[in-house]
Amino acid sequence: MTDLLKQLIATPSFSREEGPAADILEAWMRAQGLPVRRVGNNLWCETPGTTDKTLLLNAHIDTVKPVAGYTRDPFTPVVEGDTLYGLGANDDGGSLVALLAAYRLLAAKPQPYRLIFSATAEEEVCGKEGIDLLLPKLGKVDLGIIGEPTKMQMAVSETGLMVLDCTAHGVSGHAAREEGVNALYKAMDDIAWLRSQPLDQVKLSVTMIQAGTQHNVVPDTCSFVVDVRSKGKYSNVEVLEMVKAGLQSDVKERSTRINASSIPESHPVVQRGLSLGLTCFHSPTTSNQALCPFTTLKIGPGDSARSHTANEYIRLSEIEAGIRTYVDLLDGLVL
């Protein structure tokens, strides 16, 4: 699995440019005798189970672009002791190869579920040619294991994301006279409203603002951007309607697709994890969980704090422990 991960690190696979990496992974899976199928740059294989339940294992093959702080070649995989350096090693290569190894081990004997392994594209940009393209091919899924770096602890909930583009409208005029309606002031009123809203489990942050063309002209428009993070009490559509009702400005959502997600602690997979000594936590970062219309659990080797950082790395011992934990967590699990 380490050799496979090295090949993937050495192959740039930025979001929407995953083709060469998908080719490498597909060829490797075929060489191992796995019944791999492909749609776009998404790969999957499956084995039948002894019931009508389905368990999906998923990780992504795309990466962000390397940040400026790299002192190593991001595409040259280097092992130093227990540490493997390279872009995508932690996010999401460690989970990808650990889930693939776990799939082979779990598929070696009958399981009480149809088992699917999938490697998908465009996760880092929530693109529609990623897991969205794959899921219609799979049929009903009862549980998804989303491989992301969580130190092999269980992310039982995940924050949702929505971005709003807002525009306040006024009337232009000369700044030296009492003319016009200042759109910037109207935007300030709306921003004050956003800051004062005590929406439970929702964080509203104004992150960008733009108005005016020159110093002596009252601006007739002011645009600002709102970053919305919700923990699941409200759907993105519900938050959107509340914001629209409260603001004077026009509000346009970029997307409502990335909703919060959660799994009850009473779920069999969570209970199995607790019995193994794993812990539960809330994840502030988004993943393919947000795009899955079924119950999911996010768990994988590595550390989210290393993702999207210079000189990204994963420890080989983390991958090995991840494989063992995946198998212990899922072997014989009754959904």
C-alpha positions as CSV (number, residue, x, y, z in Angstrom):
1,M,0.0,0.0,0.0
2,T,2.9,2.3,0.7
3,D,4.2,1.7,-2.9
4,L,0.8,2.6,-4.3
5,L,0.6,5.7,-2.2
6,K,4.0,6.8,-3.5
7,Q,2.9,6.4,-7.1
8,L,-0.2,8.6,-6.4
9,I,1.9,11.3,-4.7
10,A,4.2,11.4,-7.7
11,T,1.2,12.0,-10.0
12,P,-0.4,15.5,-9.7
13,S,-4.1,15.1,-9.2
14,F,-5.5,18.5,-8.6
15,S,-9.3,18.8,-8.5
16,R,-10.8,18.3,-12.0
17,E,-7.4,17.0,-13.2
18,E,-7.4,13.6,-11.6
19,G,-7.3,11.5,-14.7
20,P,-3.7,10.3,-14.5
21,A,-4.0,9.4,-10.8
22,A,-7.3,7.5,-11.6
23,D,-5.5,5.6,-14.4
24,I,-2.8,4.5,-12.0
25,L,-5.2,3.4,-9.3
26,E,-7.4,1.6,-11.9
27,A,-4.4,-0.3,-13.3
28,W,-3.3,-1.3,-9.8
29,M,-6.7,-2.6,-8.9
30,R,-7.0,-4.6,-12.1
31,A,-3.6,-6.1,-11.4
32,Q,-4.8,-7.2,-8.0
33,G,-7.8,-8.9,-9.6
34,L,-10.4,-6.4,-8.3
35,P,-13.5,-6.0,-10.4
36,V,-13.0,-2.2,-10.8
37,R,-15.4,0.0,-12.7
38,R,-15.1,3.6,-13.6
39,V,-17.3,6.7,-14.4
40,G,-15.4,9.8,-15.2
41,N,-12.4,9.9,-12.8
42,N,-14.3,7.9,-10.1
43,L,-13.5,4.2,-9.4
44,W,-15.4,1.5,-7.5
45,C,-15.6,-2.2,-7.0
46,E,-17.9,-4.3,-4.9
47,T,-18.6,-7.7,-3.5
48,P,-22.0,-9.2,-2.6
49,G,-23.1,-9.7,1.0
50,T,-25.4,-12.1,2.8
51,T,-28.2,-9.5,3.3
52,D,-29.7,-6.6,1.4
53,K,-27.6,-4.0,3.3
54,T,-24.9,-2.0,1.7
55,L,-21.7,-0.6,3.2
56,L,-19.7,2.0,1.2
57,L,-16.1,2.8,1.8
58,N,-15.1,6.1,0.2
59,A,-11.9,8.3,-0.1
60,H,-10.9,10.9,-2.6
61,I,-8.0,11.0,-5.0
62,D,-7.9,14.8,-5.7
63,T,-5.6,17.2,-3.9
64,V,-5.4,21.0,-3.4
65,K,-2.4,22.7,-5.1
66,P,0.8,23.0,-3.1
67,V,1.2,26.1,-0.9
68,A,4.1,28.4,-1.3
69,G,5.8,27.2,2.0
70,Y,7.0,23.8,0.6
71,T,10.7,23.2,1.1
72,R,10.4,19.7,-0.4
73,D,9.2,18.7,-3.9
74,P,5.5,18.0,-3.2
75,F,5.5,15.4,-6.0
76,T,8.6,13.4,-4.8
77,P,7.5,10.9,-2.2
78,V,10.2,10.5,0.5
79,V,10.2,8.1,3.4
80,E,12.2,9.2,6.4
81,G,11.9,6.7,9.2
82,D,8.1,6.3,9.8
83,T,7.2,9.4,7.9
84,L,6.1,9.6,4.2
85,Y,6.2,13.1,2.8
86,G,4.3,14.4,-0.3
87,L,1.3,16.3,-1.4
88,G,-1.8,14.3,-0.7
89,A,-0.1,11.9,1.7
90,N,-2.3,12.9,4.6
91,D,-5.3,14.3,2.7
92,D,-6.4,11.9,1.4
93,G,-3.9,9.3,0.4
94,G,-3.5,7.6,3.8
95,S,-7.3,7.0,4.0
96,L,-7.5,5.9,0.4
97,V,-4.9,3.1,0.7
98,A,-6.0,2.1,4.2
99,L,-9.6,1.7,3.0
100,L,-8.5,-0.2,-0.1
101,A,-6.5,-2.6,2.0
102,A,-9.4,-3.0,4.5
103,Y,-11.8,-3.7,1.5
104,R,-9.6,-6.5,0.4
105,L,-9.4,-8.0,3.9
106,L,-13.1,-7.6,4.5
107,A,-14.1,-9.0,1.1
108,A,-12.0,-12.2,1.7
109,K,-14.9,-13.7,3.7
110,P,-18.7,-13.3,3.7
111,Q,-20.0,-10.1,5.3
112,P,-23.6,-9.2,6.3
113,Y,-23.6,-6.4,3.8
114,R,-22.7,-5.7,0.2
115,L,-19.3,-4.0,0.4
116,I,-18.3,-1.2,-2.0
117,F,-14.9,0.5,-2.2
118,S,-14.9,3.8,-4.0
119,A,-12.2,6.4,-4.9
120,T,-13.7,9.7,-6.1
121,A,-12.7,13.0,-7.7
122,E,-13.4,16.7,-7.1
123,E,-13.8,16.4,-3.3
124,E,-11.7,19.4,-2.6
125,V,-14.0,21.6,-4.7
126,C,-17.3,19.8,-4.0
127,G,-17.5,19.3,-7.7
128,K,-20.4,17.6,-9.4
129,E,-18.2,15.2,-11.3
130,G,-17.1,13.5,-8.1
131,I,-19.2,11.4,-5.7
132,D,-22.3,13.0,-7.1
133,L,-21.6,11.3,-10.4
134,L,-20.9,7.9,-8.8
135,L,-23.7,7.5,-6.3
136,P,-26.5,6.9,-8.8
137,K,-24.5,3.9,-10.1
138,L,-24.4,2.2,-6.6
139,G,-28.1,1.8,-5.6
140,K,-29.2,2.0,-2.0
141,V,-26.5,2.6,0.5
142,D,-27.1,2.0,4.2
143,L,-23.9,3.3,5.7
144,G,-20.9,5.1,4.3
145,I,-17.4,5.2,5.8
146,I,-15.8,8.4,4.6
147,G,-12.0,8.2,4.8
148,E,-10.5,11.5,6.0
149,P,-7.6,12.3,8.4
150,T,-9.2,12.1,11.9
151,K,-6.5,10.3,13.9
152,M,-8.8,7.3,13.5
153,Q,-11.3,8.8,15.9
154,M,-15.0,9.0,14.9
155,A,-16.3,12.3,13.5
156,V,-20.0,11.7,14.3
157,S,-21.1,15.1,13.0
158,E,-19.7,17.6,10.4
159,T,-20.3,21.3,9.9
160,G,-22.2,22.3,6.8
161,L,-21.2,25.2,4.5
162,M,-23.0,27.8,2.5
163,V,-21.8,31.0,0.9
164,L,-24.1,34.0,0.3
165,D,-23.5,36.9,-2.1
166,C,-25.5,39.9,-0.8
167,T,-26.1,43.3,-2.5
168,A,-27.4,46.4,-0.9
169,H,-29.0,48.9,-3.2
170,G,-29.1,52.7,-2.8
171,V,-29.2,55.8,-4.9
172,S,-26.0,57.6,-6.1
173,G,-25.4,61.2,-5.4
174,H,-22.7,63.8,-4.7
175,A,-21.0,63.2,-1.3
176,A,-20.8,67.0,-0.7
177,R,-24.5,67.4,-0.7
178,E,-27.4,65.6,1.1
179,E,-28.1,63.5,-2.0
180,G,-28.7,59.9,-2.7
181,V,-29.1,56.8,-0.5
182,N,-25.8,55.3,0.7
183,A,-25.9,51.6,-0.1
184,L,-22.8,51.1,2.1
185,Y,-24.8,52.3,5.2
186,K,-27.7,49.9,4.2
187,A,-25.1,47.1,4.0
188,M,-23.8,48.1,7.4
189,D,-27.3,47.7,8.9
190,D,-27.6,44.3,7.4
191,I,-24.2,43.3,8.6
192,A,-25.1,44.4,12.1
193,W,-28.2,42.2,11.9
194,L,-26.1,39.2,10.9
195,R,-23.8,39.8,13.8
196,S,-26.6,40.0,16.3
197,Q,-28.5,36.8,15.2
198,P,-28.3,34.1,17.9
199,L,-29.2,31.3,15.5
200,D,-28.5,28.1,17.4
201,Q,-25.6,26.0,15.9
202,V,-25.2,28.5,13.0
203,K,-22.2,30.8,12.5
204,L,-22.7,33.7,10.2
205,S,-19.4,35.5,9.2
206,V,-19.2,38.5,6.8
207,T,-15.8,37.9,5.1
208,M,-15.7,40.3,2.1
209,I,-17.2,43.7,1.2
210,Q,-17.0,46.1,-1.7
211,A,-18.6,49.5,-2.5
212,G,-17.9,52.8,-4.2
213,T,-16.1,54.1,-7.3
214,Q,-14.5,57.3,-5.9
215,H,-14.4,59.4,-2.8
216,N,-17.0,62.0,-3.7
217,V,-19.8,59.7,-5.0
218,V,-22.4,58.2,-2.7
219,P,-22.3,54.5,-3.6
220,D,-25.5,53.1,-5.1
221,T,-24.5,49.4,-4.5
222,C,-22.5,47.6,-1.9
223,S,-21.8,43.9,-2.1
224,F,-20.7,41.6,0.7
225,V,-20.1,37.9,1.2
226,V,-21.4,35.8,4.1
227,D,-19.8,32.5,5.1
228,V,-22.4,30.3,6.8
229,R,-21.4,27.3,8.9
230,S,-24.2,25.2,10.4
231,K,-24.1,22.1,12.7
232,G,-27.3,20.5,11.7
233,K,-30.2,22.1,13.6
234,Y,-31.2,23.9,10.4
235,S,-30.7,22.9,6.8
236,N,-29.0,25.3,4.5
237,V,-32.3,26.1,2.8
238,E,-33.8,27.0,6.2
239,V,-30.9,29.3,7.1
240,L,-31.1,30.9,3.7
241,E,-34.8,31.8,4.1
242,M,-34.2,33.3,7.6
243,V,-31.4,35.4,6.2
244,K,-33.4,36.6,3.3
245,A,-36.3,37.5,5.6
246,G,-33.9,39.6,7.9
247,L,-31.9,41.6,5.3
248,Q,-32.7,44.6,3.1
249,S,-30.1,43.4,0.7
250,D,-30.6,41.0,-2.1
251,V,-29.3,37.6,-1.1
252,K,-28.1,34.9,-3.6
253,E,-26.8,31.6,-2.5
254,R,-23.9,29.9,-4.4
255,S,-25.1,26.5,-3.4
256,T,-27.1,24.8,-0.7
257,R,-25.6,21.3,-1.3
258,I,-23.1,21.2,1.5
259,N,-25.4,20.5,4.5
260,A,-24.3,19.4,8.0
261,S,-24.4,15.7,8.7
262,S,-24.5,13.5,11.7
263,I,-24.8,9.9,12.9
264,P,-26.5,8.9,16.1
265,E,-24.2,7.5,18.8
266,S,-26.7,4.6,19.1
267,H,-25.8,3.5,15.5
268,P,-24.1,0.0,15.5
269,V,-20.9,1.3,13.9
270,V,-20.5,4.0,16.5
271,Q,-21.2,1.5,19.3
272,R,-18.6,-0.9,17.8
273,G,-16.1,2.0,17.7
274,L,-16.8,2.9,21.3
275,S,-16.2,-0.7,22.3
276,L,-12.8,-0.5,20.6
277,G,-11.9,2.5,22.6
278,L,-12.5,5.1,19.9
279,T,-13.8,8.5,20.7
280,C,-16.5,10.7,19.1
281,F,-16.1,14.3,18.0
282,H,-17.6,17.1,15.8
283,S,-15.6,17.9,12.7
284,P,-15.5,21.5,11.6
285,T,-14.3,20.6,8.1
286,T,-16.4,19.5,5.2
287,S,-16.0,16.3,3.2
288,N,-18.0,13.9,0.9
289,Q,-20.3,13.3,3.9
290,A,-22.1,16.5,2.9
291,L,-23.0,15.0,-0.5
292,C,-24.2,11.6,0.8
293,P,-28.0,11.2,1.3
294,F,-27.5,8.4,3.7
295,T,-25.9,7.8,7.1
296,T,-22.1,8.3,7.2
297,L,-19.2,8.2,9.6
298,K,-16.0,10.0,8.9
299,I,-12.8,8.3,10.1
300,G,-9.3,7.8,8.8
301,P,-5.6,7.8,9.5
302,G,-3.6,11.0,9.7
303,D,-4.3,14.4,11.2
304,S,-6.6,17.1,9.7
305,A,-4.2,19.8,11.0
306,R,-1.7,18.6,8.4
307,S,-4.1,19.0,5.5
308,H,-3.4,21.8,3.0
309,T,-0.1,22.6,4.7
310,A,3.5,22.7,3.5
311,N,5.5,19.5,3.6
312,E,2.4,17.4,4.1
313,Y,3.1,14.0,5.5
314,I,1.6,10.8,7.0
315,R,3.2,8.2,9.2
316,L,3.3,4.7,7.9
317,S,2.3,3.4,11.3
318,E,-0.8,5.5,11.1
319,I,-1.8,3.7,7.9
320,E,-1.1,0.3,9.3
321,A,-3.1,1.1,12.5
322,G,-5.9,2.5,10.3
323,I,-6.2,-0.7,8.3
324,R,-6.5,-2.7,11.5
325,T,-9.0,-0.4,13.0
326,Y,-11.2,-0.3,9.8
327,V,-11.3,-4.1,9.8
328,D,-12.0,-4.3,13.5
329,L,-14.7,-1.7,13.2
330,L,-16.5,-3.3,10.2
331,D,-15.8,-7.0,10.2
332,G,-19.2,-8.8,10.7
333,L,-21.0,-5.5,11.5
334,V,-24.8,-5.9,11.4
335,L,-26.4,-2.7,10.0
